[in-house]
Amino acid sequence: MSIRLRTVIYQNKVEIGNVPIFSCDTCNRSEVFAEVKPELTGLIGKLGSKPEKQSLQFDDVCEVAHLMVKVTEKKGQPTP
């Protein structure tokens, strides 16, 4: 399994970007990275059962996701 930053859609209304997800290319199975799952469920809980249409970035509220975004950005930059 590989870990990727993906967009999770909640209630077909809320897009939550940069969520660390484990993905298996062989079986096409995906699951939220266990270390961030409590923060993601907490964020979803704050949105309620009838959220308004919106787009959020998970790395704004989760330090692990923020660090993963920074590593991904740094990896894509050319070395001097």
PDB file as gemmi writes it, atoms N, CA and C in Angstrom:
CRYST1    1.000    1.000    1.000  90.00  90.00  90.00 P 1                      
ATOM      1  N   MET A   1       0.843  -1.181   0.000  1.00  0.00           N  
ATOM      2  CA  MET A   1       0.000   0.000   0.000  1.00  0.00           C  
ATOM      3  C   MET A   1       0.889   1.246   0.000  1.00  0.00           C  
ATOM      4  N   SER A   2       0.417   2.257  -0.677  1.00  0.00           N  
ATOM      5  CA  SER A   2       1.136   3.530  -0.697  1.00  0.00           C  
ATOM      6  C   SER A   2       0.256   4.597  -0.049  1.00  0.00           C  
ATOM      7  N   ILE A   3       0.901   5.627   0.453  1.00  0.00           N  
ATOM      8  CA  ILE A   3       0.135   6.713   1.079  1.00  0.00           C  
ATOM      9  C   ILE A   3       0.107   7.905   0.131  1.00  0.00           C  
ATOM     10  N   ARG A   4      -1.071   8.486  -0.004  1.00  0.00           N  
ATOM     11  CA  ARG A   4      -1.273   9.612  -0.908  1.00  0.00           C  
ATOM     12  C   ARG A   4      -2.150  10.648  -0.225  1.00  0.00           C  
ATOM     13  N   LEU A   5      -2.060  11.865  -0.704  1.00  0.00           N  
ATOM     14  CA  LEU A   5      -2.952  12.924  -0.239  1.00  0.00           C  
ATOM     15  C   LEU A   5      -4.118  12.987  -1.212  1.00  0.00           C  
ATOM     16  N   ARG A   6      -5.312  12.740  -0.708  1.00  0.00           N  
ATOM     17  CA  ARG A   6      -6.490  12.672  -1.573  1.00  0.00           C  
ATOM     18  C   ARG A   6      -7.576  13.606  -1.056  1.00  0.00           C  
ATOM     19  N   THR A   7      -8.611  13.743  -1.842  1.00  0.00           N  
ATOM     20  CA  THR A   7      -9.777  14.525  -1.442  1.00  0.00           C  
ATOM     21  C   THR A   7     -10.869  13.576  -0.976  1.00  0.00           C  
ATOM     22  N   VAL A   8     -11.400  13.854   0.198  1.00  0.00           N  
ATOM     23  CA  VAL A   8     -12.508  13.079   0.758  1.00  0.00           C  
ATOM     24  C   VAL A   8     -13.760  13.939   0.618  1.00  0.00           C  
ATOM     25  N   ILE A   9     -14.829  13.333   0.152  1.00  0.00           N  
ATOM     26  CA  ILE A   9     -16.093  14.059  -0.010  1.00  0.00           C  
ATOM     27  C   ILE A   9     -17.075  13.564   1.048  1.00  0.00           C  
ATOM     28  N   TYR A  10     -17.612  14.521   1.802  1.00  0.00           N  
ATOM     29  CA  TYR A  10     -18.557  14.218   2.874  1.00  0.00           C  
ATOM     30  C   TYR A  10     -19.942  14.720   2.491  1.00  0.00           C  
ATOM     31  N   GLN A  11     -20.926  13.841   2.574  1.00  0.00           N  
ATOM     32  CA  GLN A  11     -22.333  14.169   2.301  1.00  0.00           C  
ATOM     33  C   GLN A  11     -22.545  14.769   0.907  1.00  0.00           C  
ATOM     34  N   ASN A  12     -21.690  14.453  -0.034  1.00  0.00           N  
ATOM     35  CA  ASN A  12     -21.766  14.986  -1.402  1.00  0.00           C  
ATOM     36  C   ASN A  12     -21.751  16.508  -1.449  1.00  0.00           C  
ATOM     37  N   LYS A  13     -21.320  17.158  -0.373  1.00  0.00           N  
ATOM     38  CA  LYS A  13     -21.321  18.614  -0.315  1.00  0.00           C  
ATOM     39  C   LYS A  13     -19.972  19.199   0.087  1.00  0.00           C  
ATOM     40  N   VAL A  14     -19.232  18.501   0.920  1.00  0.00           N  
ATOM     41  CA  VAL A  14     -17.991  19.045   1.467  1.00  0.00           C  
ATOM     42  C   VAL A  14     -16.797  18.287   0.896  1.00  0.00           C  
ATOM     43  N   GLU A  15     -15.903  19.033   0.255  1.00  0.00           N  
ATOM     44  CA  GLU A  15     -14.655  18.452  -0.234  1.00  0.00           C  
ATOM     45  C   GLU A  15     -13.569  18.776   0.776  1.00  0.00           C  
ATOM     46  N   ILE A  16     -12.921  17.734   1.285  1.00  0.00           N  
ATOM     47  CA  ILE A  16     -11.839  17.903   2.251  1.00  0.00           C  
ATOM     48  C   ILE A  16     -10.558  17.444   1.564  1.00  0.00           C  
ATOM     49  N   GLY A  17      -9.724  18.412   1.180  1.00  0.00           N  
ATOM     50  CA  GLY A  17      -8.511  18.118   0.422  1.00  0.00           C  
ATOM     51  C   GLY A  17      -7.330  17.777   1.310  1.00  0.00           C  
ATOM     52  N   ASN A  18      -6.344  17.110   0.724  1.00  0.00           N  
ATOM     53  CA  ASN A  18      -5.080  16.754   1.380  1.00  0.00           C  
ATOM     54  C   ASN A  18      -5.241  15.842   2.592  1.00  0.00           C  
ATOM     55  N   VAL A  19      -6.113  14.857   2.469  1.00  0.00           N  
ATOM     56  CA  VAL A  19      -6.288  13.858   3.518  1.00  0.00           C  
ATOM     57  C   VAL A  19      -5.347  12.691   3.212  1.00  0.00           C  
ATOM     58  N   PRO A  20      -4.470  12.305   4.172  1.00  0.00           N  
ATOM     59  CA  PRO A  20      -3.591  11.162   3.951  1.00  0.00           C  
ATOM     60  C   PRO A  20      -4.394   9.855   3.894  1.00  0.00           C  
ATOM     61  N   ILE A  21      -4.271   9.162   2.770  1.00  0.00           N  
ATOM     62  CA  ILE A  21      -5.022   7.929   2.522  1.00  0.00           C  
ATOM     63  C   ILE A  21      -4.052   6.834   2.095  1.00  0.00           C  
ATOM     64  N   PHE A  22      -4.196   5.641   2.666  1.00  0.00           N  
ATOM     65  CA  PHE A  22      -3.474   4.477   2.176  1.00  0.00           C  
ATOM     66  C   PHE A  22      -4.256   3.915   1.006  1.00  0.00           C  
ATOM     67  N   SER A  23      -3.586   3.643  -0.112  1.00  0.00           N  
ATOM     68  CA  SER A  23      -4.236   3.076  -1.289  1.00  0.00           C  
ATOM     69  C   SER A  23      -3.469   1.854  -1.758  1.00  0.00           C  
ATOM     70  N   CYS A  24      -4.208   0.824  -2.127  1.00  0.00           N  
ATOM     71  CA  CYS A  24      -3.612  -0.380  -2.686  1.00  0.00           C  
ATOM     72  C   CYS A  24      -3.926  -0.409  -4.183  1.00  0.00           C  
ATOM     73  N   ASP A  25      -2.888  -0.358  -5.011  1.00  0.00           N  
ATOM     74  CA  ASP A  25      -3.087  -0.368  -6.459  1.00  0.00           C  
ATOM     75  C   ASP A  25      -3.562  -1.727  -6.959  1.00  0.00           C  
ATOM     76  N   THR A  26      -3.252  -2.779  -6.220  1.00  0.00           N  
ATOM     77  CA  THR A  26      -3.633  -4.126  -6.633  1.00  0.00           C  
ATOM     78  C   THR A  26      -5.128  -4.392  -6.445  1.00  0.00           C  
ATOM     79  N   CYS A  27      -5.633  -4.086  -5.244  1.00  0.00           N  
ATOM     80  CA  CYS A  27      -7.046  -4.389  -4.956  1.00  0.00           C  
ATOM     81  C   CYS A  27      -7.952  -3.168  -4.998  1.00  0.00           C  
ATOM     82  N   ASN A  28      -7.380  -1.986  -5.265  1.00  0.00           N  
ATOM     83  CA  ASN A  28      -8.133  -0.730  -5.333  1.00  0.00           C  
ATOM     84  C   ASN A  28      -8.828  -0.367  -4.028  1.00  0.00           C  
ATOM     85  N   ARG A  29      -8.264  -0.800  -2.909  1.00  0.00           N  
ATOM     86  CA  ARG A  29      -8.820  -0.489  -1.596  1.00  0.00           C  
ATOM     87  C   ARG A  29      -8.133   0.750  -1.039  1.00  0.00           C  
ATOM     88  N   SER A  30      -8.880   1.590  -0.361  1.00  0.00           N  
ATOM     89  CA  SER A  30      -8.336   2.791   0.256  1.00  0.00           C  
ATOM     90  C   SER A  30      -8.850   2.914   1.672  1.00  0.00           C  
ATOM     91  N   GLU A  31      -8.006   3.486   2.564  1.00  0.00           N  
ATOM     92  CA  GLU A  31      -8.432   3.752   3.926  1.00  0.00           C  
ATOM     93  C   GLU A  31      -7.677   4.960   4.464  1.00  0.00           C  
ATOM     94  N   VAL A  32      -8.311   5.685   5.350  1.00  0.00           N  
ATOM     95  CA  VAL A  32      -7.704   6.873   5.942  1.00  0.00           C  
ATOM     96  C   VAL A  32      -6.534   6.431   6.820  1.00  0.00           C  
ATOM     97  N   PHE A  33      -5.421   7.171   6.741  1.00  0.00           N  
ATOM     98  CA  PHE A  33      -4.236   6.946   7.562  1.00  0.00           C  
ATOM     99  C   PHE A  33      -4.677   6.978   9.026  1.00  0.00           C  
ATOM    100  N   ALA A  34      -4.406   5.906   9.769  1.00  0.00           N  
ATOM    101  CA  ALA A  34      -4.924   5.738  11.129  1.00  0.00           C  
ATOM    102  C   ALA A  34      -4.583   6.902  12.060  1.00  0.00           C  
ATOM    103  N   GLU A  35      -3.391   7.477  11.917  1.00  0.00           N  
ATOM    104  CA  GLU A  35      -2.966   8.549  12.812  1.00  0.00           C  
ATOM    105  C   GLU A  35      -3.777   9.833  12.656  1.00  0.00           C  
ATOM    106  N   VAL A  36      -4.427  10.030  11.514  1.00  0.00           N  
ATOM    107  CA  VAL A  36      -5.210  11.256  11.307  1.00  0.00           C  
ATOM    108  C   VAL A  36      -6.710  11.011  11.375  1.00  0.00           C  
ATOM    109  N   LYS A  37      -7.107   9.772  11.496  1.00  0.00           N  
ATOM    110  CA  LYS A  37      -8.537   9.440  11.491  1.00  0.00           C  
ATOM    111  C   LYS A  37      -9.319  10.160  12.599  1.00  0.00           C  
ATOM    112  N   PRO A  38      -8.789  10.231  13.847  1.00  0.00           N  
ATOM    113  CA  PRO A  38      -9.553  10.967  14.875  1.00  0.00           C  
ATOM    114  C   PRO A  38      -9.760  12.444  14.523  1.00  0.00           C  
ATOM    115  N   GLU A  39      -8.754  13.081  13.925  1.00  0.00           N  
ATOM    116  CA  GLU A  39      -8.898  14.488  13.547  1.00  0.00           C  
ATOM    117  C   GLU A  39      -9.913  14.654  12.419  1.00  0.00           C  
ATOM    118  N   LEU A  40      -9.909  13.716  11.473  1.00  0.00           N  
ATOM    119  CA  LEU A  40     -10.860  13.776  10.366  1.00  0.00           C  
ATOM    120  C   LEU A  40     -12.284  13.564  10.868  1.00  0.00           C  
ATOM    121  N   THR A  41     -12.484  12.589  11.733  1.00  0.00           N  
ATOM    122  CA  THR A  41     -13.835  12.358  12.255  1.00  0.00           C  
ATOM    123  C   THR A  41     -14.285  13.528  13.123  1.00  0.00           C  
ATOM    124  N   GLY A  42     -13.357  14.168  13.831  1.00  0.00           N  
ATOM    125  CA  GLY A  42     -13.699  15.358  14.609  1.00  0.00           C  
ATOM    126  C   GLY A  42     -14.133  16.504  13.717  1.00  0.00           C  
ATOM    127  N   LEU A  43     -13.409  16.706  12.614  1.00  0.00           N  
ATOM    128  CA  LEU A  43     -13.763  17.755  11.661  1.00  0.00           C  
ATOM    129  C   LEU A  43     -15.139  17.483  11.053  1.00  0.00           C  
ATOM    130  N   ILE A  44     -15.377  16.251  10.674  1.00  0.00           N  
ATOM    131  CA  ILE A  44     -16.674  15.882  10.102  1.00  0.00           C  
ATOM    132  C   ILE A  44     -17.793  16.073  11.130  1.00  0.00           C  
ATOM    133  N   GLY A  45     -17.495  15.733  12.389  1.00  0.00           N  
ATOM    134  CA  GLY A  45     -18.478  15.928  13.453  1.00  0.00           C  
ATOM    135  C   GLY A  45     -18.865  17.386  13.620  1.00  0.00           C  
ATOM    136  N   LYS A  46     -17.881  18.294  13.463  1.00  0.00           N  
ATOM    137  CA  LYS A  46     -18.162  19.729  13.572  1.00  0.00           C  
ATOM    138  C   LYS A  46     -19.012  20.230  12.412  1.00  0.00           C  
ATOM    139  N   LEU A  47     -18.902  19.565  11.265  1.00  0.00           N  
ATOM    140  CA  LEU A  47     -19.687  19.969  10.100  1.00  0.00           C  
ATOM    141  C   LEU A  47     -21.164  19.631  10.265  1.00  0.00           C  
ATOM    142  N   GLY A  48     -21.458  18.609  11.055  1.00  0.00           N  
ATOM    143  CA  GLY A  48     -22.843  18.210  11.291  1.00  0.00           C  
ATOM    144  C   GLY A  48     -23.389  17.312  10.194  1.00  0.00           C  
ATOM    145  N   SER A  49     -24.624  16.914  10.355  1.00  0.00           N  
ATOM    146  CA  SER A  49     -25.227  15.974   9.408  1.00  0.00           C  
ATOM    147  C   SER A  49     -25.768  16.650   8.152  1.00  0.00           C  
ATOM    148  N   LYS A  50     -25.930  17.975   8.197  1.00  0.00           N  
ATOM    149  CA  LYS A  50     -26.424  18.703   7.024  1.00  0.00           C  
ATOM    150  C   LYS A  50     -25.519  19.909   6.749  1.00  0.00           C  
ATOM    151  N   PRO A  51     -24.292  19.638   6.295  1.00  0.00           N  
ATOM    152  CA  PRO A  51     -23.359  20.741   6.070  1.00  0.00           C  
ATOM    153  C   PRO A  51     -23.690  21.533   4.811  1.00  0.00           C  
ATOM    154  N   GLU A  52     -23.226  22.776   4.792  1.00  0.00           N  
ATOM    155  CA  GLU A  52     -23.356  23.597   3.587  1.00  0.00           C  
ATOM    156  C   GLU A  52     -22.257  23.186   2.610  1.00  0.00           C  
ATOM    157  N   LYS A  53     -22.476  23.454   1.340  1.00  0.00           N  
ATOM    158  CA  LYS A  53     -21.494  23.134   0.326  1.00  0.00           C  
ATOM    159  C   LYS A  53     -20.243  23.982   0.571  1.00  0.00           C  
ATOM    160  N   GLN A  54     -19.089  23.295   0.659  1.00  0.00           N  
ATOM    161  CA  GLN A  54     -17.834  23.992   0.915  1.00  0.00           C  
ATOM    162  C   GLN A  54     -16.640  23.115   0.579  1.00  0.00           C  
ATOM    163  N   SER A  55     -15.483  23.748   0.590  1.00  0.00           N  
ATOM    164  CA  SER A  55     -14.235  23.053   0.317  1.00  0.00           C  
ATOM    165  C   SER A  55     -13.246  23.419   1.413  1.00  0.00           C  
ATOM    166  N   LEU A  56     -12.638  22.421   2.027  1.00  0.00           N  
ATOM    167  CA  LEU A  56     -11.687  22.621   3.116  1.00  0.00           C  
ATOM    168  C   LEU A  56     -10.366  21.940   2.791  1.00  0.00           C  
ATOM    169  N   GLN A  57      -9.306  22.406   3.409  1.00  0.00           N  
ATOM    170  CA  GLN A  57      -8.004  21.754   3.284  1.00  0.00           C  
ATOM    171  C   GLN A  57      -7.667  21.131   4.634  1.00  0.00           C  
ATOM    172  N   PHE A  58      -7.530  19.810   4.666  1.00  0.00           N  
ATOM    173  CA  PHE A  58      -7.283  19.100   5.912  1.00  0.00           C  
ATOM    174  C   PHE A  58      -5.951  19.500   6.531  1.00  0.00           C  
ATOM    175  N   ASP A  59      -4.981  19.868   5.695  1.00  0.00           N  
ATOM    176  CA  ASP A  59      -3.670  20.249   6.233  1.00  0.00           C  
ATOM    177  C   ASP A  59      -3.724  21.570   7.007  1.00  0.00           C  
ATOM    178  N   ASP A  60      -4.829  22.307   6.908  1.00  0.00           N  
ATOM    179  CA  ASP A  60      -4.997  23.519   7.713  1.00  0.00           C  
ATOM    180  C   ASP A  60      -5.330  23.186   9.165  1.00  0.00           C  
ATOM    181  N   VAL A  61      -5.848  21.986   9.419  1.00  0.00           N  
ATOM    182  CA  VAL A  61      -6.262  21.609  10.773  1.00  0.00           C  
ATOM    183  C   VAL A  61      -5.513  20.412  11.333  1.00  0.00           C  
ATOM    184  N   CYS A  62      -4.706  19.751  10.515  1.00  0.00           N  
ATOM    185  CA  CYS A  62      -4.012  18.534  10.941  1.00  0.00           C  
ATOM    186  C   CYS A  62      -2.508  18.671  10.672  1.00  0.00           C  
ATOM    187  N   GLU A  63      -1.723  18.601  11.734  1.00  0.00           N  
ATOM    188  CA  GLU A  63      -0.277  18.784  11.593  1.00  0.00           C  
ATOM    189  C   GLU A  63       0.372  17.692  10.744  1.00  0.00           C  
ATOM    190  N   VAL A  64      -0.057  16.451  10.893  1.00  0.00           N  
ATOM    191  CA  VAL A  64       0.507  15.352  10.100  1.00  0.00           C  
ATOM    192  C   VAL A  64       0.257  15.597   8.612  1.00  0.00           C  
ATOM    193  N   ALA A  65      -0.957  15.971   8.258  1.00  0.00           N  
ATOM    194  CA  ALA A  65      -1.279  16.262   6.859  1.00  0.00           C  
ATOM    195  C   ALA A  65      -0.477  17.463   6.369  1.00  0.00           C  
ATOM    196  N   HIS A  66      -0.315  18.475   7.215  1.00  0.00           N  
ATOM    197  CA  HIS A  66       0.465  19.660   6.853  1.00  0.00           C  
ATOM    198  C   HIS A  66       1.911  19.278   6.528  1.00  0.00           C  
ATOM    199  N   LEU A  67       2.510  18.439   7.361  1.00  0.00           N  
ATOM    200  CA  LEU A  67       3.885  18.008   7.118  1.00  0.00           C  
ATOM    201  C   LEU A  67       3.996  17.190   5.831  1.00  0.00           C  
ATOM    202  N   MET A  68       2.993  16.363   5.556  1.00  0.00           N  
ATOM    203  CA  MET A  68       3.005  15.570   4.328  1.00  0.00           C  
ATOM    204  C   MET A  68       2.904  16.466   3.092  1.00  0.00           C  
ATOM    205  N   VAL A  69       2.093  17.521   3.169  1.00  0.00           N  
ATOM    206  CA  VAL A  69       1.981  18.463   2.061  1.00  0.00           C  
ATOM    207  C   VAL A  69       3.325  19.148   1.842  1.00  0.00           C  
ATOM    208  N   LYS A  70       3.986  19.572   2.919  1.00  0.00           N  
ATOM    209  CA  LYS A  70       5.281  20.241   2.809  1.00  0.00           C  
ATOM    210  C   LYS A  70       6.319  19.324   2.174  1.00  0.00           C  
ATOM    211  N   VAL A  71       6.343  18.063   2.572  1.00  0.00           N  
ATOM    212  CA  VAL A  71       7.289  17.096   1.998  1.00  0.00           C  
ATOM    213  C   VAL A  71       6.996  16.902   0.519  1.00  0.00           C  
ATOM    214  N   THR A  72       5.723  16.815   0.167  1.00  0.00           N  
ATOM    215  CA  THR A  72       5.331  16.638  -1.225  1.00  0.00           C  
ATOM    216  C   THR A  72       5.746  17.844  -2.069  1.00  0.00           C  
ATOM    217  N   GLU A  73       5.547  19.046  -1.534  1.00  0.00           N  
ATOM    218  CA  GLU A  73       5.948  20.265  -2.236  1.00  0.00           C  
ATOM    219  C   GLU A  73       7.456  20.304  -2.431  1.00  0.00           C  
ATOM    220  N   LYS A  74       8.186  19.962  -1.385  1.00  0.00           N  
ATOM    221  CA  LYS A  74       9.643  19.999  -1.431  1.00  0.00           C  
ATOM    222  C   LYS A  74      10.180  18.968  -2.428  1.00  0.00           C  
ATOM    223  N   LYS A  75       9.541  17.812  -2.484  1.00  0.00           N  
ATOM    224  CA  LYS A  75       9.951  16.749  -3.399  1.00  0.00           C  
ATOM    225  C   LYS A  75       9.822  17.178  -4.851  1.00  0.00           C  
ATOM    226  N   GLY A  76       8.824  17.998  -5.140  1.00  0.00           N  
ATOM    227  CA  GLY A  76       8.561  18.428  -6.510  1.00  0.00           C  
ATOM    228  C   GLY A  76       9.434  19.575  -6.974  1.00  0.00           C  
ATOM    229  N   GLN A  77      10.186  20.194  -6.051  1.00  0.00           N  
ATOM    230  CA  GLN A  77      11.048  21.312  -6.424  1.00  0.00           C  
ATOM    231  C   GLN A  77      12.382  20.820  -6.951  1.00  0.00           C  
ATOM    232  N   PRO A  78      12.923  21.499  -7.956  1.00  0.00           N  
ATOM    233  CA  PRO A  78      14.237  21.115  -8.453  1.00  0.00           C  
ATOM    234  C   PRO A  78      15.317  21.457  -7.435  1.00  0.00           C  
ATOM    235  N   THR A  79      16.330  20.616  -7.358  1.00  0.00           N  
ATOM    236  CA  THR A  79      17.430  20.881  -6.440  1.00  0.00           C  
ATOM    237  C   THR A  79      18.412  21.866  -7.062  1.00  0.00           C  
ATOM    238  N   PRO A  80      18.895  22.809  -6.253  1.00  0.00           N  
ATOM    239  CA  PRO A  80      19.802  23.837  -6.813  1.00  0.00           C  
ATOM    240  C   PRO A  80      21.172  23.275  -7.160  1.00  0.00           C  
TER     241      PRO A  80                                                      
END                                                                             
